Amino acid sequence: MLSLEEKRELLSLARRAIEACLRDPSRGFAEPAEAGLRIGGGAFVSLHRGEELRGCIGRVLSSNPLYLTVQEMAVAAATQDFRFPSLRPEELPEIDIEISVLSVPREISGVGEIRVGEHGLIIRSGASSGLLLPQVGTEYGWDAETFLSHTCVKAGLPMDFWKRGRPRIEAFTAEVFSEKSLSQE
């Protein structure tokens, strides 16, 4: 679990990394003040403009320190998410940054082990893979089967592939926080 100070620092590092990249893409990343952010770990950074997703990229596992992974993923979400044009500097004041710090995924045997709202899912079959963060299932009000079906779709697989195929299904948890959520505390 991250402390409130660590969460605030990660959000600040992510915002400063995006600002710096939009001004000068060759600029490096900042070092953290909080020692706990130097541990390795996976993370996703989601950018929201109002209620709309504006970018989301992450790494499930990373040997880099968490502070570095978050900054790299923040810049990637702003500039490399193929679903969206690169973030423009004038948009940044309207962006809410959300960070999901991931646990190490573990293989599960099926839908009965999925806890919607607590678990994120990864499905893999051959060269196909898809991932949905824990908050996605809650946001859409899905049950476990629907959540797993949409993870199949994210992987480019048929929606019912988890029932008839032999995919590898993994679950993970995430500590999720945003600028908006922390400003309300």
Secondary structure, 3 states (H helix, E strand, C coil): CCCHHHHHHHHHHHHHHHHHHHHCCCCCCCCCCCHHHHCECEEEEEEEECCEEEEEEEECCCCCEHHHHHHHHHHHHHHCCCCCCCCCHHHHHHEEEEEEEECCCEEECCHHHCCECCEEEEEEECCEEEEECHHHHHHHCCCHHHHHHHHHHHCCCCCCHHHHCCCEEEEECEEEEEHHHHHCC
